[in-house]
Amino acid sequence: MASNLNVPHREPWNKGKIVGQKAPFRIKDIWALRVRLQMESRVRELALFNLGIDSKLRGCDLVSLKVRDVCHGDQVATRSVVMQHKTQRPVQFEITPVTREAVQKWIKQSGLRSEDFLFQSRVHASSHLGTRQYARILEGWVEELGLDPAEYGTHSMRRTKATLIYRRTKNLRAVQLLLGHAKLESTVRYLGFEVDDALEISEQTEI
């Protein structure tokens, strides 16, 4: 029988890290960051942040958006439909006025054309912003807001508006469609509210 004495000890990848769902951003944090990015004329980051919140896309889908995905002619559209990399299912999202303004300004400033990636990489080996680059940018935002980077990630962007919509409407089906989930159960797990909501309903039911 082979001995394991010489096998090097490997630390678990998640040792010392908070594992699980990442927290959604609060409304006050969203506006605090928007104001900071606007004041400091960080046009690219503002467009990335606003579009990330509105689109509710996974990081891989957000960073690979092309100008034509969000524009009709030379104007940013009010809605867009993209194919998700993970599921190969289309998903539709709204582009709010504040986001349209930010994206339009970024496109104009950077001279992007219809076929160009919206968020081009500054690393020569890649044609568009990578998911790791996106994660590093987001980590910087989190630190600027004075929040714990261990509690936030790129999925925080995806979850933020979906969470807010669910809290306001309790409409799981609507959130499922917006996130592009094939099964409602996936949306329930993603939001992580099922037990809390069940208890809240129970508390409000008097016998």
Order of alpha helices (4+ residues) and beta strands (2+ residues): alpha-alpha-alpha-alpha-beta-beta-beta-beta-alpha-alpha-alpha-alpha-alpha-alpha
